[in-house]
Amino acid sequence: MVQKYAIAGAAIGFIPGGSFLLIPMEVYLLYQIATRHNAFAPVPFLAMAAALVTISTFLKGLATFLHALPVLGQFANSIVAGGFILIMGSAAEQHYSRTT
């Protein structure tokens, strides 16, 4: 599941300005992982989601500058978007698998 989101995120990251669509997708991925492990609790989830949104917003803000480089910047942005989703999703999987 995380790999599918990473591929979709990389595709969205290729579109200039589209990277801010990734934040809701990342929070939803976090929610799906938590509920799949029957470990959803509102307060910890909101804290994790807030941290995720903060980090993701910062990275996406920096990544917008990559689009100034024609083609190369778009590929770099895609790699950053997909890589962040893989790392975040893997960390969430490990965290929630230990709580069940």
C-alpha positions in Angstrom: 0.0 0.0 0.0 2.8 2.5 0.9 4.5 1.8 -2.5 1.3 2.7 -4.4 1.0 5.9 -2.5 4.7 6.7 -3.2 4.2 6.1 -6.9 1.2 8.3 -6.9 3.0 11.0 -4.9 6.0 10.9 -7.3 3.5 11.4 -10.2 1.8 14.3 -8.4 5.2 15.8 -7.4 6.1 16.0 -11.1 3.3 18.6 -11.7 4.4 22.1 -10.8 2.3 23.3 -7.8 0.8 19.9 -7.4 3.0 18.9 -4.5 0.6 20.6 -2.0 -2.0 18.0 -3.0 0.3 15.4 -1.3 -0.3 16.6 2.2 -4.0 15.3 2.4 -2.9 12.1 0.7 -0.1 11.6 3.3 -2.4 12.2 6.2 -4.9 9.7 4.8 -2.2 7.2 4.3 -1.3 7.6 8.0 -5.0 7.1 8.9 -5.3 4.0 6.8 -2.2 2.4 8.4 -3.4 3.2 11.9 -6.9 1.7 11.2 -5.5 -1.3 9.5 -3.5 -2.1 12.6 -6.6 -1.4 14.8 -4.4 1.2 16.6 -6.3 4.5 15.8 -6.5 6.8 18.7 -7.5 10.4 18.0 -5.0 12.4 20.1 -1.8 10.5 19.1 -3.1 10.5 15.5 -3.6 14.2 15.5 -0.2 14.8 17.0 1.4 12.6 14.3 -0.6 14.3 11.6 0.4 17.7 12.8 4.1 16.8 12.7 3.6 15.2 9.3 1.9 18.3 7.9 4.6 20.6 9.4 7.5 18.6 7.9 5.7 18.0 4.6 4.8 21.7 4.2 8.4 22.7 4.8 9.6 20.1 2.3 7.0 21.0 -0.3 7.8 24.7 0.1 11.5 24.0 -0.6 10.6 21.7 -3.5 8.7 24.4 -5.3 12.1 26.0 -6.0 13.2 22.8 -7.8 10.6 23.5 -10.6 12.8 26.5 -11.6 15.1 24.0 -13.2 13.4 22.7 -16.3 12.8 19.0 -16.4 15.6 18.2 -13.9 13.8 20.0 -11.2 10.5 18.2 -11.8 12.3 14.8 -11.6 14.0 15.8 -8.4 10.7 17.0 -6.9 9.1 13.7 -7.9 11.9 11.7 -6.2 11.7 13.8 -3.0 7.9 13.4 -2.9 8.0 9.6 -3.5 10.9 9.2 -1.1 9.2 11.1 1.7 6.0 9.0 1.4 8.1 5.8 1.5 10.0 6.9 4.6 6.9 8.3 6.3 4.8 5.3 5.4 7.4 2.8 6.5 7.9 4.6 9.8 4.1 4.6 10.4 3.9 0.9 9.6 6.6 0.1 12.1 5.1 2.3 14.7 1.6 1.0 14.4 2.6 -2.7 14.0 4.3 -2.4 17.5 1.2 -0.9 19.1 -1.1 -3.9 18.2 
